[in-house]
Amino acid sequence: MDYSTKTLVIMALLLLLGIVIGMMMRSGGNRRLRRQLEEERAAHIATRRAQEERIHDIERTRIAPPRPRL
């Protein structure tokens, strides 16, 4: 299969066009994924703080067992 120079140039331009279009489509997806990651991270931090606060409340209100007398 012998391709002419014109055919090779057209194929190279189509390849570059495909790469550029693919990068343009991907760039919006990265922003969406980054935003979702930040939202998930914020939710995780809020949940973690609520759990730690609950643990501190339980520890504060817990009745300590009596010390053994010697």
N, C-alpha and C positions, 0 to 999 in steps of 0.2 A: 504494500500500500504506500504509494508515493503521494505525499501531500504537497501541494504547491505552497509557495511562500505566503500567498494571500490567505489560503485556508488556515495555515498555522497561526498567522497574525489574528485572524478572526477567532480561532479557538482560544488563543491566549487572552484576548480581550474579553471573551465570554467568561473565562475562568476568573479573571480579575473582577468582572462585574458581579459574578456570583459570590466572591469573597466579600466584596464591599457590601452587597445587599445583606448577606448573612451577618456581617458585623453590625450593621445598622439595626437589624431585627433583634439581635442578641443584646444590644446595649439597653433597651427598655426592660428586658427580662432581668438583667442584673440589678437594676434599681428596684424592681418589685421584690426580688429575693432579698436584697439588702434591707428593705423596709420591713418585710415579714420577719427577718432575723432580729431586727431591733425591737419589734413589737413582742416577739417571743421572749427575748432577753429581758425586757421590762416586766413582762408578766411573771417570768421566773423569779426575778428579784423581788417583786411584790409578794409572791407566794412564800418565798424563803423568809422574808421579813415577818410575815404574818405567822408562820410556823415558829420562828424563834421567839416572837412575842408571846405566843401561846405557851411555849415551853417555860418561859420566864414567869408567866402568870401561875402556871401549875406549880413550879418550884417555890414561888413565894407563898402560895396558900397551902402547900403540903404540910401536914403535921409531921414533925420529926419524931422518929421512934425514940422511946425513952432510953437513956444511957444505962447500961448495966451497972449495978452497984457492986462495989468490991468490998 
